[in-house]
Amino acid sequence: MNKLRITWIKSDIGYAKNQRGTLKALGFHRLNQVVEHQDSASVRGMIATVKHLVKSEEIDNGTA
């Protein structure tokens, strides 16, 4: 199964509280932090909520 590498690239100051909560739910604590999650519909939905604040890329977990 593929993974997603998500990088927090823009501050959440001035954005809605639900977007700040989404960043916390994704596991972010500070700007420019990188987290990895399993690719799933729920994670993709959270990324879509904060797509203007994060950068995401698919990575292969190396099992072939």
PyMOL commands that set and color helices and strands:
alter all, ss='L'
color gray80, all
select helices_A, chain A and resi 17-26+41-49
alter helices_A, ss='H'
color red, helices_A
select strands_A, chain A and resi 3-8+34-38+54-59
alter strands_A, ss='S'
color yellow, strands_A
deselect
rebuild
show_as cartoon
